Amino acid sequence: MGAGLPVSADFGEYVRTRRPALLRFALAMSGNPSDAEDLVQTALTRTAVRWHSVELERADAYVRKAIVRLHINRWRSPRSRERASANVPDQPVAPEDSETRQVVWAALAKLPPRQRAVIVLRYYEDLSEADIAAVLGCSKGTVKSQAAKAMVHLRGMTGLRDDSPAEREATERHHGRSQP
């Protein structure tokens, strides 16, 4: 935090304990380590100013919501027209997962910000539809529809399928087909 900003001891402790998880979340949102750092720093700076009114048990949701909104607003700005390089830096990845992870990561980066936020909050942060709706400031129905659209796009871009009855039904619904 800045030198002129008084920080409460409990906020300092929150930052020390939760910053790594918040950075992982922001990285999943942005796909870029330096953007993730900026998102977390900005979100925490804004949270510090309002920390006295943030309920400690809701602090993660408050900061995640700030990160999501900052990310979406950045995406809308002219700066967002920048494109990430296709060359992924060397990162430690389990060998058996390496190719699949890279394919999924690349596909996730191509999703619109709201769909990406829903997928990251659901599958990376393991939040419920209600919690995601609260973070994004929308209805549970919007969360469900954005998740469904995102999954169709991800499946199309990656070619990965889970072949479950729910998967087949979602694919058929998306393509306007039904089984007799």
C-alpha positions as CSV (number, residue, x, y, z in Angstrom):
1,M,0.0,0.0,0.0
2,G,1.1,3.6,-0.4
3,A,3.2,5.3,2.3
4,G,0.4,7.9,3.0
5,L,-2.4,5.3,3.5
6,P,-2.9,4.2,7.0
7,V,-3.5,0.4,7.0
8,S,-5.3,-1.4,9.8
9,A,-3.5,-4.5,11.3
10,D,-6.3,-6.8,10.2
11,F,-6.2,-5.5,6.6
12,G,-2.4,-6.1,6.6
13,E,-2.9,-9.6,7.9
14,Y,-5.7,-10.2,5.3
15,V,-3.3,-9.1,2.5
16,R,-0.4,-11.3,3.8
17,T,-2.6,-14.4,4.0
18,R,-4.9,-14.0,1.0
19,R,-2.6,-12.2,-1.6
20,P,-1.3,-15.5,-3.1
21,A,-4.8,-16.8,-3.7
22,L,-6.0,-13.5,-5.1
23,L,-3.0,-13.4,-7.5
24,R,-3.9,-16.9,-8.7
25,F,-7.4,-15.8,-9.2
26,A,-6.4,-12.6,-11.1
27,L,-4.0,-14.6,-13.2
28,A,-6.8,-17.0,-14.2
29,M,-8.9,-13.9,-15.1
30,S,-6.3,-12.0,-17.0
31,G,-4.0,-14.7,-18.4
32,N,-1.1,-12.4,-17.8
33,P,1.1,-12.3,-14.6
34,S,1.8,-8.6,-14.8
35,D,-1.9,-7.8,-15.4
36,A,-2.8,-10.1,-12.5
37,E,-0.4,-8.2,-10.2
38,D,-1.9,-4.9,-11.3
39,L,-5.5,-6.1,-10.8
40,V,-4.8,-7.4,-7.3
41,Q,-2.8,-4.2,-6.3
42,T,-5.6,-1.9,-7.6
43,A,-8.3,-4.0,-6.0
44,L,-6.5,-4.2,-2.6
45,T,-5.8,-0.4,-2.7
46,R,-9.5,0.3,-3.3
47,T,-10.5,-2.2,-0.6
48,A,-8.1,-0.6,1.9
49,V,-10.0,2.6,1.7
50,R,-13.2,0.9,2.5
51,W,-11.9,-1.8,4.8
52,H,-13.7,-0.4,7.8
53,S,-17.0,-1.3,6.1
54,V,-16.0,-4.7,4.7
55,E,-17.2,-7.7,6.7
56,L,-14.2,-9.9,7.2
57,E,-16.1,-13.1,6.3
58,R,-17.1,-11.4,2.9
59,A,-13.6,-9.9,2.2
60,D,-12.7,-12.4,-0.4
61,A,-15.9,-11.9,-2.3
62,Y,-15.5,-8.2,-2.1
63,V,-11.9,-8.3,-3.5
64,R,-12.8,-10.9,-6.1
65,K,-15.7,-8.7,-7.3
66,A,-13.3,-5.7,-7.5
67,I,-10.8,-7.8,-9.6
68,V,-13.5,-9.0,-11.9
69,R,-14.9,-5.5,-12.5
70,L,-11.4,-4.0,-13.0
71,H,-10.6,-6.8,-15.5
72,I,-13.9,-6.3,-17.4
73,N,-13.3,-2.5,-17.5
74,R,-9.8,-2.9,-18.7
75,W,-11.0,-5.2,-21.5
76,R,-13.4,-2.5,-22.6
77,S,-10.7,0.2,-22.7
78,P,-8.6,0.9,-25.8
79,R,-5.6,-0.6,-24.1
80,S,-7.4,-3.9,-24.2
81,R,-6.8,-4.1,-27.9
82,E,-3.4,-5.4,-27.2
83,R,-3.0,-9.1,-27.9
84,A,-1.0,-11.6,-25.9
85,S,1.8,-13.5,-27.6
86,A,1.1,-17.0,-28.7
87,N,4.5,-18.0,-27.2
88,V,3.8,-19.2,-23.7
89,P,6.7,-18.8,-21.3
90,D,8.1,-22.0,-19.8
91,Q,5.9,-22.8,-16.8
92,P,6.0,-25.9,-14.6
93,V,3.1,-28.1,-15.7
94,A,2.6,-31.8,-15.0
95,P,3.7,-33.7,-18.2
96,E,0.5,-35.6,-18.5
97,D,-1.5,-32.4,-18.4
98,S,0.7,-30.1,-20.4
99,E,-0.9,-30.2,-23.8
100,T,-4.5,-30.2,-22.4
101,R,-3.7,-27.3,-20.1
102,Q,-2.2,-25.2,-22.8
103,V,-5.2,-25.8,-25.1
104,V,-7.7,-25.0,-22.4
105,W,-5.7,-21.9,-21.2
106,A,-5.6,-20.6,-24.8
107,A,-9.3,-21.2,-25.3
108,L,-10.1,-19.6,-22.0
109,A,-8.2,-16.5,-23.0
110,K,-10.4,-16.1,-26.1
111,L,-13.7,-16.0,-24.1
112,P,-15.4,-12.7,-23.6
113,P,-14.6,-11.3,-20.1
114,R,-18.0,-12.1,-18.5
115,Q,-18.0,-15.7,-19.7
116,R,-14.4,-16.0,-18.6
117,A,-15.2,-14.6,-15.2
118,V,-18.1,-17.1,-14.8
119,I,-15.9,-20.1,-15.7
120,V,-13.0,-18.9,-13.5
121,L,-15.3,-18.3,-10.5
122,R,-17.1,-21.6,-11.0
123,Y,-14.3,-24.0,-11.8
124,Y,-11.2,-22.3,-10.4
125,E,-12.7,-20.6,-7.3
126,D,-15.4,-23.3,-6.9
127,L,-18.1,-20.7,-6.2
128,S,-21.8,-21.5,-6.3
129,E,-24.1,-19.9,-8.9
130,A,-25.5,-17.6,-6.2
131,D,-22.0,-16.5,-5.1
132,I,-21.0,-15.9,-8.7
133,A,-24.1,-13.8,-9.3
134,A,-23.3,-11.7,-6.2
135,V,-19.7,-11.2,-7.4
136,L,-20.8,-10.2,-10.9
137,G,-23.8,-8.3,-9.8
138,C,-26.2,-10.2,-12.0
139,S,-28.9,-12.9,-11.6
140,K,-28.3,-16.7,-11.2
141,G,-30.0,-17.1,-14.6
142,T,-27.4,-14.9,-16.2
143,V,-24.6,-16.9,-14.6
144,K,-26.2,-20.2,-15.9
145,S,-26.5,-18.8,-19.4
146,Q,-23.0,-17.3,-19.5
147,A,-21.6,-20.6,-18.2
148,A,-23.5,-22.6,-20.8
149,K,-22.3,-20.3,-23.6
150,A,-18.8,-20.4,-22.4
151,M,-18.7,-24.2,-22.1
152,V,-20.0,-24.5,-25.7
153,H,-17.3,-22.1,-26.9
154,L,-14.6,-23.9,-24.8
155,R,-15.7,-27.3,-26.1
156,G,-15.7,-26.0,-29.7
157,M,-12.2,-24.4,-29.4
158,T,-10.6,-27.3,-27.6
159,G,-12.4,-30.3,-29.0
160,L,-12.6,-31.7,-25.4
161,R,-15.8,-33.5,-24.5
162,D,-16.9,-35.3,-21.3
163,D,-19.5,-37.5,-23.1
164,S,-21.9,-37.4,-20.1
165,P,-25.7,-37.3,-20.7
166,A,-25.7,-33.6,-19.5
167,E,-22.9,-32.9,-22.0
168,R,-24.8,-34.5,-24.9
169,E,-28.0,-32.7,-23.9
170,A,-26.3,-29.3,-23.8
171,T,-24.6,-29.9,-27.2
172,E,-27.9,-31.0,-28.7
173,R,-29.7,-28.0,-27.2
174,H,-27.1,-25.6,-28.6
175,H,-27.2,-27.1,-32.0
176,G,-31.0,-27.3,-32.0
177,R,-31.2,-31.0,-32.2
178,S,-33.0,-33.4,-30.0
179,Q,-32.9,-37.2,-29.7
180,P,-36.0,-39.2,-30.3
